[in-house]
Amino acid sequence: QVQVVESGGGLVQAGESLTLSCAVSGIIFSGKSIGWYRQAQGMQRELVAAIHSGGSSTYADSVKDRFTISRDNDKNLAYLEMKSLQPEDTAVYYCNLGHWHYGVGPFEAGLWGKGTLVTVSS
């Protein structure tokens, strides 16, 4: 059974940093692409960052230069390092085991985790 589990959320103050982790089990992780999404209250879920199995990555304009997505194929883990957090980054963050063909074009969502809440106070 394939499982996607996020961790690392919490309450931080504006300007601080936080790193989220995504643990994937039950599948060969190295061949999959990973996306981090977020959903603020009352808003649609949006793609924040994605990383291809080959290592290429993409970011939403709103987080570019502040967030970094990475992966450790030996540990079946993906990460989202978030710096200079702002109140508008407050959301539930979801990890997604999806498809990103050759690392170009749109990221296609697949299996979702249950999410982890990030709250940024001003």
VEXDREN-2710 file (C-alpha; in Angstrom, 1 decimal):
% VEXDREN-2710
k/r/px/py/pz
1/GLN/0.0/0.0/0.0
2/VAL/1.4/3.3/-1.1
3/GLN/1.4/6.0/1.6
4/VAL/2.3/9.7/1.7
5/VAL/2.8/11.3/5.1
6/GLU/3.7/14.9/5.7
7/SER/5.2/16.3/8.9
8/GLY/6.9/19.4/10.2
9/GLY/4.1/21.9/10.3
10/GLY/3.6/24.3/13.2
11/LEU/3.3/27.8/14.4
12/VAL/6.0/30.3/13.6
13/GLN/6.4/34.1/13.5
14/ALA/6.8/36.1/10.4
15/GLY/10.3/36.0/9.1
16/GLU/11.1/32.6/10.5
17/SER/11.8/29.3/8.7
18/LEU/10.3/25.9/8.7
19/THR/11.1/22.7/6.9
20/LEU/8.4/20.2/5.9
21/SER/9.0/16.5/5.3
22/CYS/7.2/14.0/3.1
23/ALA/7.7/10.3/3.7
24/VAL/6.7/8.0/0.9
25/SER/6.4/4.2/1.4
26/GLY/5.2/1.3/-0.7
27/ILE/6.6/2.4/-4.0
28/ILE/9.9/2.9/-5.7
29/PHE/10.3/6.6/-4.7
30/SER/13.2/7.5/-7.0
31/GLY/11.2/7.2/-10.1
32/LYS/8.4/9.5/-9.0
33/SER/7.9/13.2/-9.0
34/ILE/6.8/15.1/-5.9
35/GLY/4.7/18.2/-5.6
36/TRP/4.0/20.3/-2.5
37/TYR/0.6/22.1/-2.5
38/ARG/-1.0/24.4/0.0
39/GLN/-4.6/25.4/0.7
40/ALA/-5.4/28.4/2.7
41/GLN/-8.8/28.7/4.4
42/GLY/-11.4/29.5/1.8
43/MET/-9.0/29.3/-1.1
44/GLN/-8.3/26.7/-3.8
45/ARG/-5.4/24.3/-3.4
46/GLU/-2.3/25.6/-5.3
47/LEU/0.9/24.0/-6.4
48/VAL/3.8/25.5/-4.5
49/ALA/6.7/23.5/-5.8
50/ALA/7.5/20.3/-7.6
51/ILE/10.6/18.2/-8.1
52/HIS/11.1/15.7/-10.9
53/SER/12.7/12.3/-10.4
54/GLY/15.7/13.7/-12.3
55/GLY/16.0/16.6/-9.9
56/SER/14.6/19.5/-11.8
57/SER/12.2/21.7/-9.9
58/THR/9.7/24.4/-10.3
59/TYR/8.1/27.0/-8.0
60/ALA/5.1/29.2/-7.7
61/ASP/6.0/32.9/-8.2
62/SER/4.8/33.6/-4.7
63/VAL/7.4/31.4/-3.1
64/LYS/10.3/31.6/-5.5
65/ASP/13.6/32.5/-3.8
66/ARG/12.1/31.7/-0.4
67/PHE/11.1/28.0/-0.6
68/THR/13.3/25.1/-1.7
69/ILE/12.1/21.7/-2.6
70/SER/14.5/18.7/-2.4
71/ARG/14.5/14.9/-2.1
72/ASP/16.5/12.1/-0.6
73/ASN/15.9/9.0/-2.7
74/ASP/17.8/6.8/-0.2
75/LYS/15.4/7.7/2.6
76/ASN/12.2/8.0/0.5
77/LEU/11.8/11.5/1.7
78/ALA/11.0/14.9/0.1
79/TYR/11.4/18.2/1.8
80/LEU/10.1/21.8/1.5
81/GLU/12.4/24.3/3.2
82/MET/10.5/27.5/3.8
83/LYS/12.3/30.8/4.7
84/SER/11.1/34.3/5.4
85/LEU/7.6/33.0/6.1
86/GLN/4.8/35.5/6.0
87/PRO/1.2/35.4/7.3
88/GLU/0.0/34.8/3.8
89/ASP/1.9/31.5/3.7
90/THR/-0.5/30.2/6.4
91/ALA/-2.1/27.1/5.0
92/VAL/-2.4/23.3/5.1
93/TYR/0.5/22.0/3.1
94/TYR/0.1/18.7/1.2
95/CYS/2.6/16.4/-0.4
96/ASN/1.6/14.8/-3.6
97/LEU/3.1/11.7/-5.4
98/GLY/2.4/12.7/-8.9
99/HIS/3.6/12.8/-12.5
100/TRP/5.7/15.5/-14.2
101/HIS/6.7/14.3/-17.6
102/TYR/10.4/15.0/-18.2
103/GLY/10.1/17.9/-15.8
104/VAL/8.3/20.2/-18.2
105/GLY/4.7/21.2/-18.6
106/PRO/2.2/20.9/-15.8
107/PHE/2.6/18.7/-12.7
108/GLU/-0.1/16.1/-12.6
109/ALA/-1.3/15.4/-9.1
110/GLY/-1.6/11.8/-8.0
111/LEU/-1.7/10.4/-4.4
112/TRP/-2.2/12.9/-1.6
113/GLY/-1.1/13.0/1.9
114/LYS/-3.3/14.3/4.7
115/GLY/-1.5/17.5/5.0
116/THR/0.3/19.5/7.7
117/LEU/-0.8/22.9/9.0
118/VAL/1.6/25.8/8.9
119/THR/0.6/29.0/10.7
120/VAL/2.6/32.2/10.4
121/SER/1.8/34.9/12.9
122/SER/2.5/38.6/12.3
END
